[in-house]
Structures are given as structure tokens and as C-alpha cells.
Amino acid sequence: MIFDNHSHTVFSSDSEMEAEAALEAAARQGLGLVFTEHYDYDYINTRHYKEMEFRFDAAGYWEKYLPYRGDSLRLGVEIGLSETSGAANREFLQGAPFDLVIGSIHIIDMLDLYYPDFYEGKSKAEAFGRYLRVMADMLRANPYIDVLGHIDYICRYAAYEDKELAYGDFAGLVDEVLKAAIDCDVVMELNTRRLGDSRAVEALLPVYRRYRELGGRYITLGSDAHAAENIGMNFRAALDMAEALELQPVTFEARKMAYCR
């Protein structure tokens, strides 16, 4: 079964998706699903913190959704990686026997990449360069994660006319991220949210081709859905891309990798 390995329900501060609606949407498409709620320890220290803490109770989450867990649903988490969150992240992960741990970069220098503040006064080369350097460093500092989330996250919100992560422009830095993932036995996610845009596909293909050349063999597919209608978004394009690059889609159960077929 192909799994959508990245989704957010009401346990994530920015989502109102109910578990039942998510499971029904996945079942209609013949997909397995992994809930990966947001845990971003540093968010309350950002200037944009208001009502969104991006924290949740691990034990309460596990107890609430354990009755749903089975062959077609796994329970995971997406943790925010930063220089100051490592100890808190490790402690949090002791709170439940998660199936899958995604590590993602959402905050740099206590600035949320979602907002314009991070990009002010920076050229694209400076902003993307900082993002990729932090990502490589955080991979090596947090080798306990299973998956690196959305390498192209910055492309969603970057305040530049050309938002894409072009491999040719950042080859050395992208290579450092990919090598760190491979060295730390962390699987790259192919986040499908932007694959409906041909420009995103064109930019991402060389990144994942290079991952394969460097020795990467596995990817997870994840829609990053916060609403039921986005479960499995652009999965056909993602599967075509994986096949063309000879990358094996996988999922995780109890932190053990398993092939998707």
C-alpha cells in the first residue's frame, strides 16, 4: 500500500482536520496514512507567536488515536529542528512510541519562514543559503529522525519573484544536505504539495536525481495535508517521479522502514 506519510489533524495548531475525515479521504484513494502532528518547540519564542503553540501532549495524542492505528494508519510527529530545540525534542519523543518522526526546518534565527521577516534585507542567495546550511547542520545534530521534511519548504513563502530551489544555483549546499541525510540514514521526503506546478517539478527533479547519484535509495511521499481534500495531493506525479529516478517509496511503523508497493 502507498502511504501518505505527512498529514496534520486537530492536534496541530494550524489544522482543523478531523481524523475520521482524513481516514475516509485516504480510504477512497486506497492510501495508507500517517498523522504527523506539529511539534515546534521554539515557536513560542518567535515574534509571530499568538495562539499557535505548535506543541501537543504526546501521551494524549497516542491515547486518542490508538484505536485508529493499524495497517492503514500510523501515528507520527513532525518536529521542528533548531539549534536550541534538540534536548526538548528528544524528551518529547519519549512521550509516545511514534511510528515515524519527520524533522523539518520551519524557524531560523527565531524567525518563521512563513512570514516576510526572514527574507527582509536578504538576497535570495543569502536566504536560501542560510536555510540550506542550517538544514545540513540540523541533520547531523539530530540523527534520530527518520525523514527530512520538504527540502523545498522555503519555496512556498520566499519573498522573491523566482521562488524555486534550482539545483544549479545551490549545488554545493544542496549536496551537503543530501550527504548529511544519507550519512545519518535519514530518508528524504518528496513533499507533494507543490507538484501540481510544473516549475516546482522541473526544479526538484535535479535535486532528487542528485540524491540518487549520491547513494539515496528511498523516499517518503507526503501531502502535508491540513484538510481532508488534500490527502494524496499530486501523488500520481510523485509516483511517476519516483519511478523515473528509481527511488523506492517507503513508510515507517514503530520507527522501522517498510517498502510501499
Beta strands, then each sheet from edge to edge (+ up, - down):
strand 1: 3-4
strand 2: 32-39
strand 3: 73-80
strand 4: 100-104
strand 5: 107-108
strand 6: 111-112
strand 7: 147-148
strand 8: 187-191
strand 9: 218-222
strand 10: 248-253
strand 11: 256-259
sheet 1: 1+ 2+ 3+ 4+ 7+ 8+ 9+ 10+ 11-
sheet 2: 5+ 6-
end
